[in-house]
Amino acid sequence: MNVLILSGANHGFDQSAGMIHGFLNDQTDLSVELSADKDLLASGLDPYDVCVFGTGFTRTVKREDGSIAREPDLTPAQEDGLFGFVAGGKGLVGIHGSGWWIDGRAGDLLGGHANWHPPGLTFTVQVEDPDHPVMEGIEDFEVDDEIYISAYEPQLRILASAQWHGGTFPVAWVKAYGSGRVFYTALGHGPGTFARPPVQAMLCQGVRWAAG
């Protein structure tokens, strides 16, 4: 399976992408490339079976008056390339910031989104669907991260969740998009998350599942 990890500074994903590349590339059945070239989304995805995408569809920009604006981080051609790649039968692994402040077709692609989270904390990730191939062999585990308060499609297959203030919020799910497959996890605010063996196992298995 050929895997592209698209790195980048947006959402600080460049701080984690190298670590993800390391443990994915240790898998004998995966051939993994790490790149920060977003133009690959527009014209260079053909060689790959799955794209690991954590840089996000939008970025936060601070205006001169101190207010905050959110702007697209991808060009229309880059977005079109990614959506067509997945809809045509390939795989997407969305990580953390890819689901932050999105709507429209980006929301349709991932199946959910968030625009708020409590401050980072240590919490238990509860495995909701141990029979799914992405969660095979993974038991509940602790992580120091952010819990996204996500809105999501009711037909999603929820794989894992976390609790905060009496509410239960999904932190990993899968869905179909066209002829392709999407695995998304809201975990991954920083590299410490990806040092956790259960997270590494989930991503390795998520990449394989998304690639079909």
Order of alpha helices (4+ residues) and beta strands (2+ residues): beta-alpha-beta-alpha-beta-beta-beta-alpha-beta-alpha-beta-beta-beta-beta-beta-beta-beta-alpha-alpha
